[in-house]
């Protein structure tokens, strides 16, 4: 819910908030379900980069 508006977020807002690409194919599954059950892609990429830096750097 928005702080100053009495409405729920729409699918586009969920997609942006969860850092999915705008053209991501949800294959007919609810956008809210997929976004809610997923680890955000940008967060996953940052974690993977940190692991790579710490484990595989000399």
C-alpha distance matrix in Angstrom:
0.0 3.7 6.4 8.7 7.4 6.9 5.8 4.7 6.2 9.9 12.7 14.0 11.0 11.2 14.9 14.9 12.7 15.1 18.1 19.6 21.9 20.8 23.8 23.3 24.6 22.5 25.6 23.9 21.7 18.0 16.2 13.3 16.2 18.2 15.6 14.6 18.3 19.6 20.6 19.5 22.6 22.9 22.8 25.4 27.6 27.6 28.5 31.2 32.6 32.9 34.7 37.0 37.8 38.5 40.4 42.3 43.2 46.6
3.7 0.0 3.8 5.6 5.2 6.6 6.5 6.9 7.3 10.8 13.9 14.2 11.0 12.2 15.6 14.7 12.8 15.9 18.3 20.1 22.1 20.9 24.1 24.1 25.9 24.3 27.5 26.0 24.1 20.5 18.2 15.8 19.0 20.5 17.6 17.1 20.8 21.6 22.1 20.5 23.4 23.2 23.2 26.2 28.0 27.7 29.1 31.8 32.8 33.1 35.3 37.4 37.9 38.8 40.9 42.7 43.3 46.7
6.4 3.8 0.0 3.8 5.9 7.7 9.2 10.2 11.1 14.6 17.6 17.8 14.3 15.5 18.8 17.6 15.3 18.4 20.8 23.0 25.1 24.1 27.5 27.5 29.4 27.7 31.1 29.6 27.5 23.9 21.7 19.1 22.0 23.6 20.5 19.7 23.3 24.1 24.2 22.6 25.7 25.1 24.8 28.0 29.8 29.1 30.3 33.4 34.2 34.1 36.4 38.7 38.9 39.6 41.9 43.8 44.2 47.5
8.7 5.6 3.8 0.0 3.8 6.8 9.1 11.3 12.4 15.4 18.8 18.7 15.6 17.5 20.6 19.3 17.6 21.0 23.0 25.1 26.8 25.3 28.6 29.1 30.9 29.5 32.7 31.2 29.4 25.8 23.6 21.3 24.5 26.1 23.2 22.6 26.4 27.1 27.4 25.5 28.3 27.7 27.8 31.0 32.5 31.9 33.4 36.4 37.0 37.1 39.5 41.6 41.8 42.7 45.1 46.8 47.1 50.3
7.4 5.2 5.9 3.8 0.0 3.8 5.7 8.6 10.1 12.8 16.4 16.7 14.1 16.1 19.3 18.5 17.2 20.4 22.6 24.2 25.7 23.8 26.9 27.4 28.9 27.4 30.4 28.5 27.0 23.3 21.4 19.3 22.7 24.5 21.9 21.5 25.3 26.3 27.1 25.3 28.0 27.8 28.2 31.1 32.7 32.6 34.1 36.8 37.6 38.0 40.3 42.3 42.8 43.8 46.0 47.6 48.1 51.5
6.9 6.6 7.7 6.8 3.8 0.0 3.8 7.1 9.9 12.6 16.3 17.4 15.1 16.4 19.9 19.8 18.4 21.2 23.8 25.0 26.7 24.9 27.6 27.8 28.9 27.0 29.7 27.5 25.8 22.1 20.7 18.4 21.4 23.8 21.6 20.9 24.6 26.0 27.2 25.9 28.9 29.1 29.3 31.9 33.9 34.0 35.1 37.8 39.0 39.4 41.3 43.5 44.2 45.1 47.1 48.8 49.6 53.0
5.8 6.5 9.2 9.1 5.7 3.8 0.0 3.8 6.6 8.9 12.6 14.0 12.1 13.3 16.7 17.1 16.0 18.5 21.2 21.9 23.6 21.6 24.2 24.3 25.2 23.3 26.0 23.7 22.2 18.5 17.1 15.0 18.2 20.5 18.5 18.1 21.8 23.2 24.8 23.4 26.2 26.7 27.1 29.6 31.5 31.9 33.2 35.6 36.9 37.6 39.4 41.4 42.4 43.4 45.2 46.8 47.7 51.3
4.7 6.9 10.2 11.3 8.6 7.1 3.8 0.0 3.8 6.5 9.7 11.6 9.7 10.1 13.7 14.5 13.3 15.4 18.2 18.8 20.8 19.1 21.6 21.3 22.1 20.0 22.7 20.6 18.8 15.0 13.6 11.3 14.5 16.8 14.9 14.4 18.1 19.6 21.2 20.1 22.9 23.7 24.1 26.3 28.4 29.1 30.1 32.4 33.9 34.7 36.3 38.3 39.5 40.5 42.1 43.7 44.8 48.4
6.2 7.3 11.1 12.4 10.1 9.9 6.6 3.8 0.0 3.8 6.8 8.1 5.9 6.7 10.1 10.8 9.9 12.2 14.7 15.3 17.1 15.5 18.1 17.9 19.2 17.4 20.4 18.8 17.2 13.6 11.4 9.6 13.2 14.7 12.4 12.8 16.5 17.3 18.8 17.2 19.7 20.5 21.2 23.4 25.2 26.0 27.3 29.4 30.8 31.8 33.5 35.3 36.5 37.7 39.3 40.7 41.8 45.4
9.9 10.8 14.6 15.4 12.8 12.6 8.9 6.5 3.8 0.0 3.8 5.6 5.4 6.4 8.9 10.2 10.7 12.5 14.5 14.2 15.4 13.2 15.4 15.5 16.4 15.0 17.8 16.0 15.0 11.7 9.5 8.9 12.7 13.8 12.1 13.4 16.8 17.4 19.2 17.5 19.4 20.5 21.8 23.7 25.2 26.5 28.0 29.7 31.1 32.5 34.1 35.6 37.0 38.5 39.8 41.0 42.2 45.9
12.7 13.9 17.6 18.8 16.4 16.3 12.6 9.7 6.8 3.8 0.0 3.8 5.4 5.0 6.2 8.7 9.8 10.5 12.3 11.2 12.4 10.3 12.1 11.9 12.6 11.2 14.2 12.8 11.8 8.9 6.2 6.8 10.4 10.8 9.5 11.6 14.5 14.8 16.9 15.1 16.7 18.3 19.8 21.2 22.7 24.4 25.8 27.1 28.7 30.4 31.8 33.1 34.7 36.3 37.5 38.5 39.8 43.6
14.0 14.2 17.8 18.7 16.7 17.4 14.0 11.6 8.1 5.6 3.8 0.0 3.8 5.4 5.1 6.2 8.5 9.9 10.6 9.9 10.2 7.7 10.3 10.9 12.7 12.3 15.5 14.9 14.4 12.0 8.8 9.9 13.3 12.9 11.0 13.6 16.4 15.8 17.3 14.8 15.8 16.8 18.8 20.5 21.4 23.0 24.9 26.2 27.3 29.2 30.9 31.9 33.3 35.2 36.5 37.3 38.4 42.1
11.0 11.0 14.3 15.6 14.1 15.1 12.1 9.7 5.9 5.4 5.4 3.8 0.0 3.8 5.4 5.2 5.9 8.5 9.8 10.4 11.6 10.0 13.2 13.4 15.5 14.7 18.2 17.6 16.4 13.6 10.2 9.9 13.5 13.4 10.6 12.5 15.8 15.3 16.3 13.7 15.5 15.9 17.4 19.7 20.8 21.8 23.7 25.4 26.5 27.9 29.8 31.2 32.3 34.0 35.6 36.6 37.5 41.2
11.2 12.2 15.5 17.5 16.1 16.4 13.3 10.1 6.7 6.4 5.0 5.4 3.8 0.0 3.8 5.5 5.1 6.0 8.6 8.8 11.1 10.3 13.0 12.2 13.9 12.5 16.1 15.5 13.7 10.9 7.4 6.6 9.9 9.8 6.9 8.8 12.0 11.7 13.1 11.1 13.2 14.3 15.4 17.3 19.0 20.2 21.6 23.3 24.8 26.1 27.7 29.2 30.7 32.1 33.4 34.7 35.9 39.6
14.9 15.6 18.8 20.6 19.3 19.9 16.7 13.7 10.1 8.9 6.2 5.1 5.4 3.8 0.0 3.8 5.5 5.3 6.2 5.4 7.3 6.8 9.5 8.7 11.0 10.4 14.1 14.4 13.0 11.1 7.3 8.2 10.9 9.4 6.9 10.0 12.4 11.2 12.3 9.7 10.9 12.2 14.1 15.5 16.7 18.4 20.1 21.3 22.7 24.5 26.0 27.1 28.7 30.4 31.6 32.5 33.8 37.5
14.9 14.7 17.6 19.3 18.5 19.8 17.1 14.5 10.8 10.2 8.7 6.2 5.2 5.5 3.8 0.0 3.8 5.4 5.0 6.2 7.5 7.2 10.8 10.9 13.9 13.8 17.6 18.0 16.8 14.9 11.1 11.5 14.3 12.8 9.7 12.4 15.0 13.2 13.4 10.1 11.1 11.1 13.2 15.4 16.0 17.1 19.3 20.8 21.6 23.3 25.3 26.4 27.5 29.4 31.0 31.8 32.6 36.3
12.7 12.8 15.3 17.6 17.2 18.4 16.0 13.3 9.9 10.7 9.8 8.5 5.9 5.1 5.5 3.8 0.0 3.8 5.5 7.9 10.4 10.8 14.2 13.5 16.2 15.4 19.3 19.5 17.6 15.3 11.7 10.9 13.4 12.4 8.8 10.5 13.3 11.9 11.7 8.8 10.9 10.8 11.8 14.4 15.7 16.3 18.0 20.1 21.1 22.2 24.2 25.8 26.8 28.2 30.0 31.2 32.1 35.7
15.1 15.9 18.4 21.0 20.4 21.2 18.5 15.4 12.2 12.5 10.5 9.9 8.5 6.0 5.3 5.4 3.8 0.0 3.8 5.6 9.1 10.5 13.2 11.6 14.2 13.2 17.0 17.7 15.5 13.7 10.2 9.8 11.4 9.6 6.0 8.2 10.3 8.3 8.2 5.3 7.7 8.5 9.4 11.4 13.1 14.2 15.5 17.3 18.8 20.1 21.6 23.3 24.6 26.0 27.4 28.7 29.9 33.6
18.1 18.3 20.8 23.0 22.6 23.8 21.2 18.2 14.7 14.5 12.3 10.6 9.8 8.6 6.2 5.0 5.5 3.8 0.0 3.8 6.5 8.6 11.5 10.4 13.6 13.7 17.5 18.8 17.2 16.0 12.4 12.8 14.4 12.0 9.0 11.7 13.2 10.4 9.6 5.9 6.2 6.2 8.5 10.4 11.0 12.4 14.5 15.8 16.8 18.5 20.4 21.4 22.7 24.6 26.0 26.8 27.8 31.5
19.6 20.1 23.0 25.1 24.2 25.0 21.9 18.8 15.3 14.2 11.2 9.9 10.4 8.8 5.4 6.2 7.9 5.6 3.8 0.0 3.8 6.3 8.3 6.7 9.9 10.2 13.9 15.5 14.3 13.7 10.2 11.7 13.0 10.1 8.1 11.6 12.6 9.9 10.1 7.1 6.4 8.1 10.7 11.4 12.0 14.3 16.1 16.7 18.0 20.3 21.6 22.4 24.1 26.1 27.1 27.7 29.0 32.8
21.9 22.1 25.1 26.8 25.7 26.7 23.6 20.8 17.1 15.4 12.4 10.2 11.6 11.1 7.3 7.5 10.4 9.1 6.5 3.8 0.0 3.8 5.5 5.3 9.1 10.8 14.1 16.0 15.7 15.5 12.1 14.3 15.9 13.0 11.5 15.1 16.1 13.4 13.6 10.6 9.0 10.0 13.3 13.9 13.5 16.0 18.3 18.4 19.2 21.9 23.4 23.5 25.2 27.6 28.6 28.7 29.9 33.6
20.8 20.9 24.1 25.3 23.8 24.9 21.6 19.1 15.5 13.2 10.3 7.7 10.0 10.3 6.8 7.2 10.8 10.5 8.6 6.3 3.8 0.0 3.8 5.7 8.9 10.7 13.8 15.1 15.3 14.7 11.4 13.9 16.1 13.8 12.4 16.1 17.6 15.6 16.3 13.4 12.4 13.4 16.5 17.4 17.2 19.5 21.8 22.1 22.9 25.5 27.1 27.3 28.9 31.3 32.3 32.4 33.6 37.2
23.8 24.1 27.5 28.6 26.9 27.6 24.2 21.6 18.1 15.4 12.1 10.3 13.2 13.0 9.5 10.8 14.2 13.2 11.5 8.3 5.5 3.8 0.0 3.8 6.3 9.2 11.5 13.3 14.3 14.6 12.0 15.1 16.8 14.2 13.9 17.6 18.6 16.6 17.7 15.2 13.8 15.4 18.6 18.7 18.4 21.2 23.4 23.1 24.0 27.0 28.1 28.1 30.0 32.5 33.2 33.0 34.4 38.1
23.3 24.1 27.5 29.1 27.4 27.8 24.3 21.3 17.9 15.5 11.9 10.9 13.4 12.2 8.7 10.9 13.5 11.6 10.4 6.7 5.3 5.7 3.8 0.0 3.8 6.2 9.0 11.2 11.6 12.3 9.9 13.1 14.0 11.0 11.2 14.9 15.3 13.3 14.7 12.8 11.4 13.8 16.6 16.2 16.5 19.5 21.2 20.8 22.3 25.1 25.9 26.1 28.3 30.6 30.9 31.0 32.7 36.5
24.6 25.9 29.4 30.9 28.9 28.9 25.2 22.1 19.2 16.4 12.6 12.7 15.5 13.9 11.0 13.9 16.2 14.2 13.6 9.9 9.1 8.9 6.3 3.8 0.0 3.8 5.4 8.0 9.1 10.8 9.5 13.1 13.4 10.7 12.1 15.5 15.5 14.2 16.3 15.1 14.1 16.9 19.3 18.6 19.2 22.4 23.6 23.1 24.9 27.7 28.1 28.3 30.9 33.0 33.0 33.2 35.2 38.9
22.5 24.3 27.7 29.5 27.4 27.0 23.3 20.0 17.4 15.0 11.2 12.3 14.7 12.5 10.4 13.8 15.4 13.2 13.7 10.2 10.8 10.7 9.2 6.2 3.8 0.0 3.8 5.6 5.5 7.3 6.6 10.1 9.9 7.5 9.6 12.7 12.6 12.0 14.8 14.2 14.0 17.2 19.0 18.3 19.6 22.7 23.5 23.3 25.6 28.0 28.2 28.9 31.5 33.2 33.3 33.8 36.0 39.7
25.6 27.5 31.1 32.7 30.4 29.7 26.0 22.7 20.4 17.8 14.2 15.5 18.2 16.1 14.1 17.6 19.3 17.0 17.5 13.9 14.1 13.8 11.5 9.0 5.4 3.8 0.0 3.8 5.5 8.7 9.5 12.8 12.1 10.2 13.0 15.6 15.1 14.8 17.8 17.7 17.3 20.6 22.4 21.3 22.5 25.8 26.4 25.8 28.2 30.8 30.7 31.2 34.1 35.8 35.5 35.9 38.3 41.9
23.9 26.0 29.6 31.2 28.5 27.5 23.7 20.6 18.8 16.0 12.8 14.9 17.6 15.5 14.4 18.0 19.5 17.7 18.8 15.5 16.0 15.1 13.3 11.2 8.0 5.6 3.8 0.0 3.8 6.5 8.4 11.5 11.0 10.4 13.2 15.3 15.3 15.9 19.2 19.2 19.4 22.6 24.2 23.5 25.1 28.1 28.6 28.5 30.9 33.3 33.3 34.1 36.8 38.4 38.3 38.9 41.2 44.9
21.7 24.1 27.5 29.4 27.0 25.8 22.2 18.8 17.2 15.0 11.8 14.4 16.4 13.7 13.0 16.8 17.6 15.5 17.2 14.3 15.7 15.3 14.3 11.6 9.1 5.5 5.5 3.8 0.0 3.8 6.3 8.7 7.4 7.1 10.3 11.9 11.7 12.8 16.3 16.7 17.5 20.9 21.9 21.3 23.3 26.1 26.4 26.5 29.2 31.2 31.2 32.3 35.0 36.3 36.2 37.2 39.6 43.3
18.0 20.5 23.9 25.8 23.3 22.1 18.5 15.0 13.6 11.7 8.9 12.0 13.6 10.9 11.1 14.9 15.3 13.7 16.0 13.7 15.5 14.7 14.6 12.3 10.8 7.3 8.7 6.5 3.8 0.0 3.8 5.4 5.2 6.3 8.6 9.8 10.8 12.3 15.8 15.9 17.4 20.4 21.3 21.2 23.4 25.8 26.2 26.9 29.4 31.2 31.5 32.9 35.3 36.5 36.8 38.0 40.1 43.9
16.2 18.2 21.7 23.6 21.4 20.7 17.1 13.6 11.4 9.5 6.2 8.8 10.2 7.4 7.3 11.1 11.7 10.2 12.4 10.2 12.1 11.4 12.0 9.9 9.5 6.6 9.5 8.4 6.3 3.8 0.0 3.8 5.5 5.3 6.0 8.3 10.0 10.6 13.6 13.0 14.5 17.1 18.3 18.7 20.7 22.9 23.6 24.5 26.7 28.5 29.2 30.5 32.7 34.1 34.7 35.8 37.6 41.4
13.3 15.8 19.1 21.3 19.3 18.4 15.0 11.3 9.6 8.9 6.8 9.9 9.9 6.6 8.2 11.5 10.9 9.8 12.8 11.7 14.3 13.9 15.1 13.1 13.1 10.1 12.8 11.5 8.7 5.4 3.8 0.0 3.8 5.6 5.2 5.8 8.5 10.0 12.9 12.7 15.1 17.5 18.0 18.7 21.2 22.9 23.4 24.7 27.1 28.4 29.1 30.9 32.9 33.9 34.7 36.1 38.0 41.7
16.2 19.0 22.0 24.5 22.7 21.4 18.2 14.5 13.2 12.7 10.4 13.3 13.5 9.9 10.9 14.3 13.4 11.4 14.4 13.0 15.9 16.1 16.8 14.0 13.4 9.9 12.1 11.0 7.4 5.2 5.5 3.8 0.0 3.8 5.6 5.1 6.1 8.5 12.0 12.9 15.2 18.1 18.1 18.2 21.0 23.0 22.9 24.0 26.7 28.0 28.2 30.1 32.4 33.2 33.6 35.2 37.3 41.0
18.2 20.5 23.6 26.1 24.5 23.8 20.5 16.8 14.7 13.8 10.8 12.9 13.4 9.8 9.4 12.8 12.4 9.6 12.0 10.1 13.0 13.8 14.2 11.0 10.7 7.5 10.2 10.4 7.1 6.3 5.3 5.6 3.8 0.0 3.8 5.5 5.3 6.0 9.5 10.2 11.9 15.1 15.5 15.2 17.7 20.1 20.1 20.8 23.6 25.1 25.3 26.9 29.3 30.3 30.6 32.0 34.1 37.8
15.6 17.6 20.5 23.2 21.9 21.6 18.5 14.9 12.4 12.1 9.5 11.0 10.6 6.9 6.9 9.7 8.8 6.0 9.0 8.1 11.5 12.4 13.9 11.2 12.1 9.6 13.0 13.2 10.3 8.6 6.0 5.2 5.6 3.8 0.0 3.8 5.6 5.3 7.9 7.6 10.1 12.6 13.0 13.5 16.0 17.8 18.2 19.5 21.9 23.2 23.9 25.6 27.7 28.7 29.5 30.9 32.7 36.4
14.6 17.1 19.7 22.6 21.5 20.9 18.1 14.4 12.8 13.4 11.6 13.6 12.5 8.8 10.0 12.4 10.5 8.2 11.7 11.6 15.1 16.1 17.6 14.9 15.5 12.7 15.6 15.3 11.9 9.8 8.3 5.8 5.1 5.5 3.8 0.0 3.8 5.7 8.2 9.2 12.3 14.7 14.0 14.7 17.7 19.1 18.9 20.6 23.2 24.0 24.5 26.7 28.7 29.3 30.0 31.9 33.7 37.4
18.3 20.8 23.3 26.4 25.3 24.6 21.8 18.1 16.5 16.8 14.5 16.4 15.8 12.0 12.4 15.0 13.3 10.3 13.2 12.6 16.1 17.6 18.6 15.3 15.5 12.6 15.1 15.3 11.7 10.8 10.0 8.5 6.1 5.3 5.6 3.8 0.0 3.8 7.0 9.3 12.0 14.9 13.9 13.6 16.9 18.6 17.8 19.1 22.1 22.9 22.8 25.1 27.4 27.8 28.1 30.0 32.2 35.8
19.6 21.6 24.1 27.1 26.3 26.0 23.2 19.6 17.3 17.4 14.8 15.8 15.3 11.7 11.2 13.2 11.9 8.3 10.4 9.9 13.4 15.6 16.6 13.3 14.2 12.0 14.8 15.9 12.8 12.3 10.6 10.0 8.5 6.0 5.3 5.7 3.8 0.0 3.8 6.0 8.2 11.3 10.6 10.0 13.2 15.1 14.5 15.6 18.6 19.6 19.7 21.7 24.0 24.7 25.1 26.7 28.9 32.5
20.6 22.1 24.2 27.4 27.1 27.2 24.8 21.2 18.8 19.2 16.9 17.3 16.3 13.1 12.3 13.4 11.7 8.2 9.6 10.1 13.6 16.3 17.7 14.7 16.3 14.8 17.8 19.2 16.3 15.8 13.6 12.9 12.0 9.5 7.9 8.2 7.0 3.8 0.0 3.8 6.3 8.7 7.1 6.7 10.2 11.6 10.9 12.4 15.2 16.1 16.3 18.5 20.6 21.2 21.9 23.6 25.6 29.2
19.5 20.5 22.6 25.5 25.3 25.9 23.4 20.1 17.2 17.5 15.1 14.8 13.7 11.1 9.7 10.1 8.8 5.3 5.9 7.1 10.6 13.4 15.2 12.8 15.1 14.2 17.7 19.2 16.7 15.9 13.0 12.7 12.9 10.2 7.6 9.2 9.3 6.0 3.8 0.0 3.8 5.6 5.4 6.3 8.8 10.2 10.8 12.4 14.5 15.7 16.8 18.5 20.2 21.4 22.5 23.9 25.4 29.1
22.6 23.4 25.7 28.3 28.0 28.9 26.2 22.9 19.7 19.4 16.7 15.8 15.5 13.2 10.9 11.1 10.9 7.7 6.2 6.4 9.0 12.4 13.8 11.4 14.1 14.0 17.3 19.4 17.5 17.4 14.5 15.1 15.2 11.9 10.1 12.3 12.0 8.2 6.3 3.8 0.0 3.8 5.4 5.0 6.2 8.7 9.9 10.5 12.3 14.3 15.3 16.4 18.3 20.0 20.9 21.7 23.3 27.1
22.9 23.2 25.1 27.7 27.8 29.1 26.7 23.7 20.5 20.5 18.3 16.8 15.9 14.3 12.2 11.1 10.8 8.5 6.2 8.1 10.0 13.4 15.4 13.8 16.9 17.2 20.6 22.6 20.9 20.4 17.1 17.5 18.1 15.1 12.6 14.7 14.9 11.3 8.7 5.6 3.8 0.0 3.8 5.4 5.1 6.3 8.7 9.9 10.6 12.5 14.3 15.3 16.5 18.5 19.9 20.7 21.7 25.4
22.8 23.2 24.8 27.8 28.2 29.3 27.1 24.1 21.2 21.8 19.8 18.8 17.4 15.4 14.1 13.2 11.8 9.4 8.5 10.7 13.3 16.5 18.6 16.6 19.3 19.0 22.4 24.2 21.9 21.3 18.3 18.0 18.1 15.5 13.0 14.0 13.9 10.6 7.1 5.4 5.4 3.8 0.0 3.8 5.4 5.2 6.3 8.6 9.9 10.7 12.4 14.3 15.4 16.6 18.2 19.6 20.7 24.4
25.4 26.2 28.0 31.0 31.1 31.9 29.6 26.3 23.4 23.7 21.2 20.5 19.7 17.3 15.5 15.4 14.4 11.4 10.4 11.4 13.9 17.4 18.7 16.2 18.6 18.3 21.3 23.5 21.3 21.2 18.7 18.7 18.2 15.2 13.5 14.7 13.6 10.0 6.7 6.3 5.0 5.4 3.8 0.0 3.8 5.5 5.2 6.1 8.6 10.0 10.6 12.2 14.2 15.4 16.3 17.6 19.2 23.0
27.6 28.0 29.8 32.5 32.7 33.9 31.5 28.4 25.2 25.2 22.7 21.4 20.8 19.0 16.7 16.0 15.7 13.1 11.0 12.0 13.5 17.2 18.4 16.5 19.2 19.6 22.5 25.1 23.3 23.4 20.7 21.2 21.0 17.7 16.0 17.7 16.9 13.2 10.2 8.8 6.2 5.1 5.4 3.8 0.0 3.8 5.5 5.1 6.1 8.6 9.9 10.5 12.2 14.3 15.3 15.9 17.2 20.9
27.6 27.7 29.1 31.9 32.6 34.0 31.9 29.1 26.0 26.5 24.4 23.0 21.8 20.2 18.4 17.1 16.3 14.2 12.4 14.3 16.0 19.5 21.2 19.5 22.4 22.7 25.8 28.1 26.1 25.8 22.9 22.9 23.0 20.1 17.8 19.1 18.6 15.1 11.6 10.2 8.7 6.3 5.2 5.5 3.8 0.0 3.8 5.4 5.1 6.2 8.7 9.8 10.5 12.3 14.1 15.1 15.8 19.4
28.5 29.1 30.3 33.4 34.1 35.1 33.2 30.1 27.3 28.0 25.8 24.9 23.7 21.6 20.1 19.3 18.0 15.5 14.5 16.1 18.3 21.8 23.4 21.2 23.6 23.5 26.4 28.6 26.4 26.2 23.6 23.4 22.9 20.1 18.2 18.9 17.8 14.5 10.9 10.8 9.9 8.7 6.3 5.2 5.5 3.8 0.0 3.8 5.5 5.1 6.2 8.6 9.9 10.6 12.0 13.8 15.0 18.6
31.2 31.8 33.4 36.4 36.8 37.8 35.6 32.4 29.4 29.7 27.1 26.2 25.4 23.3 21.3 20.8 20.1 17.3 15.8 16.7 18.4 22.1 23.1 20.8 23.1 23.3 25.8 28.5 26.5 26.9 24.5 24.7 24.0 20.8 19.5 20.6 19.1 15.6 12.4 12.4 10.5 9.9 8.6 6.1 5.1 5.4 3.8 0.0 3.8 5.5 5.1 6.2 8.6 10.0 10.4 11.5 13.3 17.0
32.6 32.8 34.2 37.0 37.6 39.0 36.9 33.9 30.8 31.1 28.7 27.3 26.5 24.8 22.7 21.6 21.1 18.8 16.8 18.0 19.2 22.9 24.0 22.3 24.9 25.6 28.2 30.9 29.2 29.4 26.7 27.1 26.7 23.6 21.9 23.2 22.1 18.6 15.2 14.5 12.3 10.6 9.9 8.6 6.1 5.1 5.5 3.8 0.0 3.8 5.4 5.0 6.1 8.6 9.9 10.3 11.1 14.9
32.9 33.1 34.1 37.1 38.0 39.4 37.6 34.7 31.8 32.5 30.4 29.2 27.9 26.1 24.5 23.3 22.2 20.1 18.5 20.3 21.9 25.5 27.0 25.1 27.7 28.0 30.8 33.3 31.2 31.2 28.5 28.4 28.0 25.1 23.2 24.0 22.9 19.6 16.1 15.7 14.3 12.5 10.7 10.0 8.6 6.2 5.1 5.5 3.8 0.0 3.8 5.4 5.1 6.1 8.4 9.9 10.3 13.8
34.7 35.3 36.4 39.5 40.3 41.3 39.4 36.3 33.5 34.1 31.8 30.9 29.8 27.7 26.0 25.3 24.2 21.6 20.4 21.6 23.4 27.1 28.1 25.9 28.1 28.2 30.7 33.3 31.2 31.5 29.2 29.1 28.2 25.3 23.9 24.5 22.8 19.7 16.3 16.8 15.3 14.3 12.4 10.6 9.9 8.7 6.2 5.1 5.4 3.8 0.0 3.8 5.5 5.2 5.8 7.9 9.6 13.1
37.0 37.4 38.7 41.6 42.3 43.5 41.4 38.3 35.3 35.6 33.1 31.9 31.2 29.2 27.1 26.4 25.8 23.3 21.4 22.4 23.5 27.3 28.1 26.1 28.3 28.9 31.2 34.1 32.3 32.9 30.5 30.9 30.1 26.9 25.6 26.7 25.1 21.7 18.5 18.5 16.4 15.3 14.3 12.2 10.5 9.8 8.6 6.2 5.0 5.4 3.8 0.0 3.8 5.6 5.4 5.4 7.3 11.0
37.8 37.9 38.9 41.8 42.8 44.2 42.4 39.5 36.5 37.0 34.7 33.3 32.3 30.7 28.7 27.5 26.8 24.6 22.7 24.1 25.2 28.9 30.0 28.3 30.9 31.5 34.1 36.8 35.0 35.3 32.7 32.9 32.4 29.3 27.7 28.7 27.4 24.0 20.6 20.2 18.3 16.5 15.4 14.2 12.2 10.5 9.9 8.6 6.1 5.1 5.5 3.8 0.0 3.8 5.8 5.7 5.3 8.9
38.5 38.8 39.6 42.7 43.8 45.1 43.4 40.5 37.7 38.5 36.3 35.2 34.0 32.1 30.4 29.4 28.2 26.0 24.6 26.1 27.6 31.3 32.5 30.6 33.0 33.2 35.8 38.4 36.3 36.5 34.1 33.9 33.2 30.3 28.7 29.3 27.8 24.7 21.2 21.4 20.0 18.5 16.6 15.4 14.3 12.3 10.6 10.0 8.6 6.1 5.2 5.6 3.8 0.0 3.8 5.9 6.0 8.7
40.4 40.9 41.9 45.1 46.0 47.1 45.2 42.1 39.3 39.8 37.5 36.5 35.6 33.4 31.6 31.0 30.0 27.4 26.0 27.1 28.6 32.3 33.2 30.9 33.0 33.3 35.5 38.3 36.2 36.8 34.7 34.7 33.6 30.6 29.5 30.0 28.1 25.1 21.9 22.5 20.9 19.9 18.2 16.3 15.3 14.1 12.0 10.4 9.9 8.4 5.8 5.4 5.8 3.8 0.0 3.8 6.0 8.5
42.3 42.7 43.8 46.8 47.6 48.8 46.8 43.7 40.7 41.0 38.5 37.3 36.6 34.7 32.5 31.8 31.2 28.7 26.8 27.7 28.7 32.4 33.0 31.0 33.2 33.8 35.9 38.9 37.2 38.0 35.8 36.1 35.2 32.0 30.9 31.9 30.0 26.7 23.6 23.9 21.7 20.7 19.6 17.6 15.9 15.1 13.8 11.5 10.3 9.9 7.9 5.4 5.7 5.9 3.8 0.0 3.8 6.6
43.2 43.3 44.2 47.1 48.1 49.6 47.7 44.8 41.8 42.2 39.8 38.4 37.5 35.9 33.8 32.6 32.1 29.9 27.8 29.0 29.9 33.6 34.4 32.7 35.2 36.0 38.3 41.2 39.6 40.1 37.6 38.0 37.3 34.1 32.7 33.7 32.2 28.9 25.6 25.4 23.3 21.7 20.7 19.2 17.2 15.8 15.0 13.3 11.1 10.3 9.6 7.3 5.3 6.0 6.0 3.8 0.0 3.8
46.6 46.7 47.5 50.3 51.5 53.0 51.3 48.4 45.4 45.9 43.6 42.1 41.2 39.6 37.5 36.3 35.7 33.6 31.5 32.8 33.6 37.2 38.1 36.5 38.9 39.7 41.9 44.9 43.3 43.9 41.4 41.7 41.0 37.8 36.4 37.4 35.8 32.5 29.2 29.1 27.1 25.4 24.4 23.0 20.9 19.4 18.6 17.0 14.9 13.8 13.1 11.0 8.9 8.7 8.5 6.6 3.8 0.0
